[in-house]
Amino acid sequence: MLDRRKFLTTIGTIAAGAAISNPLKAAIQSSGQKLKLVLIGTGVRGNSFWGSRLLHEYGDILEFVGLVDHNPGRLKYAAKYIGVNEGCGLYATFEEMVKEQNPDLVMVTTTDATHHTYIIKSLAHGIDVLTEKPMTTDEDKCQAILDAERKYKRKVIVAFNYRWSPYSTKIKEMLGNGAIGDVVSVDFTWMLNTSHGASYFRRWHGQREHSGTLLVHKSTHHFDLLNWWLDSDPEEVFAYGDLEYYGQRQDKKGVSCRSCNEKETCKFYWDITQNKGDYERYVMHEHHDGYIRDNCLFRPEVNIYDKMNVNIKYANNVYVNYMLTTYSPWEGWRIAFNGTKGRLEAFLDVPYLNSENLSQEALHDAEMNQQGGEQLQTKPIILHKLWNDQETIDVPYSRGGHGGGDARLHDQLFLHPEKEDEFKHIAGTRDGAMSILIGIAARNSIESGEPVRIGSLTHLQPRKKRL
């Protein structure tokens, strides 16, 4: 019988494509105990997706034995919000937690630039790790994680939930089946609107020392999808980026929306006191650590890019043009794959191609919603083969839970780890590294004005075909 401590190691085996028996069910049957989890970082993502949802859906097979956060007020709020039992410890540091607990899995949902700290500490204590994306924010921290996983022989899983949506999976299936022959080039555009997009600039994400810029924090989702869809590694990156809309106002230093004198005229004014969750999670506890959730997005501390263009050459000679805009009037994305036998186009939330009637403010809230189950619709993928009429393929799609990907990711991890996954959705450290290395290379390219070779950043060398 497999013990519970081998759970994430066997998940890593699944990521490599091997079929195994279900270690979680075997562990429960053999020990009669639940999988023991620790959550590090109690912001909204940790509290909801990796907190309350897990207990609500899988409380019969797992339990939280510890929550860790340097903010004591937010820590207590998280315990109540998630609904942990009285035996769950609340800790200010990893060291305090590990003295008392021996978890099977540590889940890291802290600010991006600190992910490596908790990943490496967990591995060094013989604990498997699940980390939110991005895995980390620069090449040195990335190499340190790769070295630690190899040294301590534990596993790291990176939570790329976008892969798991039926819509993204259908694209993967069609490309893998040769629907357009060999892919030769890709045009990928992602738009963030003035509601969701702006929010990154008022939060900690607006400072590169915390987020690595949106090329790492946000675009890692998109770069991972490209790597996964194309089944190859990036080889060389050249990029442009600038900050021309947000930030840059010295008079907004230390100003929040609550303290601003432009409430009546600023189109970006956001009243956090009207959002019960954000008020109770952040505002009530900001005196502990000074983190202001409703910072002015024009403050001078903002030092990330708000427009980005990235050119990527893959090891299999596919060329990609990628654009991220953070102040679009609408939020959505579109992608076109050109192949030797035709062209495949996919898109979501393009207003003039979309029959839904959701406001731009409601779009992100609907995507983040973890409640209510799947509300299935269909979304089109356009396939146009050379010398033939175009064909529309209607794909099942769920608005909530990141296109239905969240629930599928959780189910595979905690209910059916033995289930064969022909599309290899589960992501490990190589996947996590290759996605952030595109963003890191793009950032380095913007700063140097030169193309950057992926192989120059860490010991990982690009593969023409992912294994």
Buried (B, 14 or more C-beta within 10 A) or exposed (E): EBEBBBBBBBBBBBBEEEEEEBBBBBBBEEEEEBBBBBBBBBBBBBBBBBBBBBBEBBEEBBBBBBBBBBBBBBBBBBBEBBEBEEEBBBBEEBEBBBEEBEBBBBBBBBBBBBBBBBBBBBBEBEBBBBBBBBBBBBBEBBBBBBBBBEEBEBBBBBBBBBBBBBBBBBBBBBBEEEBBBEBBBBBBBBBBBBBBBBBBBBBBBBBBEBBBBBBBBBBBBBBBBBBBBBBBBBBBBBBBBEBEBBBEBEEBEEBBBBEBEBEEEBEBBBEBEEBEEBBBBBBEBBEBEEBBBBBBBBBBEBEBBBBBBBBBBBBBEBBBBBBBBBBBEBBBBBBBBBBEEBBBBBBBBBEEEBEEEBEBEEBBEBBBBBEEEBEEEEBBBBBBBEEEEEEEBEBBBBBBBBBBBBBBBBBBBBBBBBEEBEBBBBBBBBBBBBBBBBBBBBBBBBEEEEBBBBBEBBEBEBBEEBE
